[in-house]
Amino acid sequence: MSIEIHDLEHTYNAGSAFSHAALKGVNLSIPEEKITAIIGQTGSGKSTLVQHLNGLLLPTAGSLEVCGFHIQPLLKIKDIKKLRKEVGLVFQFPEYQLFEETIEKDIAFGPKNFGATEEQASDLVHKILPIVGLDESYLDRSPFELSGGQKRRIAIAGILVLNPKVLVLDEPTAGLDPQGAKEMMTLFMNLNRKENKTVLLVTHDMEHVMRYCDHVIVMDQGNVLHEADVNDFFQNPDWLIQVGINPPSIIRLKLKLIENGFQIPDSILDEESLLKCIKGQVKICE
């Protein structure tokens, strides 16, 4: 089931001198079992939007249909815990949410909060560790002894252990080195491809959008500015630059080549195809 959003509005501090309309009549149909990127400038409404998906924020106006739940203004969501089990929200720098004395206790906290016994929670913890690329040697360690990337894996394991249908990630690679970011994005791609998770990714990284995502939503000042399949999205680089989006490196290289006289179709978006294209246009001097 896709996520359906109808005329969604959210105003912070409504009725006060500090009132701010963060979302203004947003309409979206987010496809299931795909990786959808939500992008836009700081303050465009990205994080506000995704916080509605598991009831952290309620609409000022409009409504949402998420995993069989109907969310609307001033309506207390029945079984809010169940909704938050179905929609796992991973905040930027999720490692700051770690608090238990051992990794096993930290990951087991969620299942036990949902009624799992000690034994059931322990079984779930042991099953989830390999999925995030860690082994059982970590279980008795303190989460505060780990590297930044390892902490993030533990925090994400604490969400995945609940087996959500939808995984919402707010800038999940922020602060990671290139290798750590690549490993994290590969993890999310595998969860989508192998576990059929619907993944929503709030990000500023266009390289990640091009490489890992299927669908793109562009937010601007609380509105949906654009929505497209990822391949269609990157075929108009002039528009991307115009709205303040820095295109991926392959797109920037294409633009430079075109400036220097090469004929390159819009549909070429990968290195191998680009290399084949320019090889046929290069004259070799003997």
N, C-alpha and C positions, 0 to 999 in steps of 0.2 A: 504494500500500500504506500503510495506516495504521500509526502507531507503537503497538505493543502493550506495555504495562507490566504485569507480573504480580507481585504481592506484594513490591514493591521496598522494600528496607530499606537504609539507609546509616548507619553509626555512625562518627563521627570518634573517633580515639584509642581504638579498642576495646581493652578489657582494661586500661586505665589509669585513674588517678584522674580524668582529664580526659575520660573517655568521654562522648560526646553523641550521642544518637539523632536524626539530622536528618530521616530518612525512616522511616516506620513502616507497612509493608505497603501501599504505594501500588499501586492498580490503575487503569489508564487505557487508553482507546483513543482516540488523538488522530487526528482525521480528516485525510486527505491533501488537498492543494490548497486548504486553508482557512487563515484567519488565526485562531490560537487564542491568547487571552490567558491568562497564568498570573499570578494576583494573590494577595495575602495580605499580612499584616503582616510587618515585618522579622523574620527568623528563622523564618519559616514553612516553609522548605525549598524555595523556588522555585528559587534558583540551584543548590542541590545537585541538584535533580531534573534540570535541563537539562544539567548537566555530565556526566550519565550518557549522554546521547544520542550523544556522539561519543567516548566512552571516556576522557574526562579523569578521571572517577571510575568505579570498578567497584563493583557492589553488594556489600553485606555479606550480603544474602540476596535471593532473588527473581531475576527476569530481565527482559530487554527484547528486543524484536524491532524493529530499526531498519534500514530500507533493505536487508533481506535478511541482516543481521548478527544473530547471537544473542549477547547479552551476559549473562554470569552471573558469580557470585563466583569469584575466584581463577583465572579462565580467561583466558589470554592471547588477545587478539583477533587473529585472523589478518588480515593486510592492514589494520592499524590506520590506515595512511596513506590507504587507499582509503575507509574509513569516514569519516575526517575530511574527505575530499574531497566525500563525499555529504552530510555534515551540517556546514554552516558555522556556527560559533559566534562571535558578535560580542559581546565583553564590554562591560560598562559602561565608558565613556570609552575606546573602542577606539583613539583617536588616540595613546594612550600606547604603543601597540605599534609605531608608526612608527619606523624606525631607519635606513633607507638615505639616501644623500645626495641622491637625486632621486626624484621621484614615480614616474617610469617604473620605476626599479629596485625601488622598494618594492612596487609592484603586481605586477611580474614575478617577484618572489622565489618566490611560491607555485608558479606553473606550472613554473619551472625546477627547483624542488625535486621536482616530480613527473615530471621527465624531459623537459620541453619544451626545444627548442633556443632559442638566442637569438632567432632570427627568429620562431619560433612564439610565444614569450612576448611579443615586441613586438607581433605581430598581435593577440593576445588583449587586451593592454593598450589598444590603440587602439580595439578594439571595445567594451570595458567602460566607457570614460570617459563617453560620451554617456548611458549608462544611469544613471549617478550624477549626471548634470547638469553635467559638466565637459567642457572641450574640450582639444585637443592643446596649447594654449599653456601648460598646466600641467606638461607632461611633464618639462621640464628644470629646473623649480623645486624648491627644497628643501621638503619637507613641513613643515618647522618655520617657514616664512615665512607659512603660511596661517592663516586664521581658524579658530576652533574648529569651526565647521560644515563648512568645507572639509576640514579634517583628518579629520573623521569620515567624510566621503564617500570620501576616499582609503582609509581603513582598511577601509571596507565594500567598496570596489572590490577590495581585496586578497583578500577572501573570495569575492565574486561571480565573479571571474575564473576560479575553479575550477569554476564552474557547478554548485553543490551542488543537490541535490533539496530539501533541508530547510535553512531559514535560521532559526537560533535567535538571538534578540536580547535581551540582558539590559539593561533600562533604556536603550534606544538614544537617547532624547531628553533624558537627564539633562544639565542644565547649558546646554541650548540656549534661545535666546529663542523666543517664540511662533511667529514666522515660520519660523525654522530647524526647530523641532519639526514644524510643519505640512509643510514640504517633505520632511523625513525620513520622516514617516508616509505621505505620498503616494508616495514612492519605494517603500516596502515594499508598499503596496497595489497599485501597478502591477506589481511583481515577482510578486505573487500572481495578479492578474487576467490579466496579459498573458503571463507566463512560466510560469504554473502552479506556482510555488514553494509548498511548504508552509511557512508562517511561524508560528513560536512566539514570542510577545512577552511577556517578563517586564516588568511595569509596575505603577506605582501610579496612573497617570493614567486615571481612569474616563472622561474625555471621549474619549480615544483609543480605549478599549475599545468604547464605544458607537458611535463614528463609523466605525471601521475594521475591527473584529473580527467574526468569525462565531460564535465558540465561546468559552466562558469556563470556566476551572478555578480554583477557590478553594482555596488551601492554608492549613492552620492547624496549627501545631505538628507538622509532619511528616506530616500526614494530608490526604487530599482531603476538604474540607468540603462542597464542592458543585461540580456540573458541569452546564452548561446551554447551549442555544442563546442567543445574545446578546440576542435580543428577549425571550425568556422570562425571562432573568436579571434584566432591569431592570423587570419588572412587579411586583416585590415590594419596594418601597423601604424599608418598615419593617424587613424582614429585613436588608437591606444595612446600615442604620444600626445595627441590633442587633449585628451581627458586626464593626462598626468600619470599614465601607467608606463613604466619602463619595460619595454618588450624584452623577452629572453634573448640571450646572446646569439642564438642561431638566427633570430629575426633581425637583429642589429647587423649581423654579418651580411645577410641577404640585402639589406638596404644599401650597405656600402658597395657591394658588388654591382647592384643595379645602377648606383651613381656612376660607376666606372664602366658602364656599357654592357654588362651582362644581361641576358634575357632569362629571367627566373620566374616560373609560374608561381602564383599565390599558394597553390596546393602543396608546394615543397616545404616541409617543416622539420626534416631530420637531416643529420649530417651526411649520411650515406647517399641519400637522394640528391642533396645539394652538391656533393662532390662529383657524382655522375653527370649532373647538369652542366657544371662549369668545365669539366674535362672536355666535353664535346665542343666547347667554345674557345678553348685555349689553343693558340697557334704555337707550335714548337719550333723554335729557331735552330737550324742545324749549323 
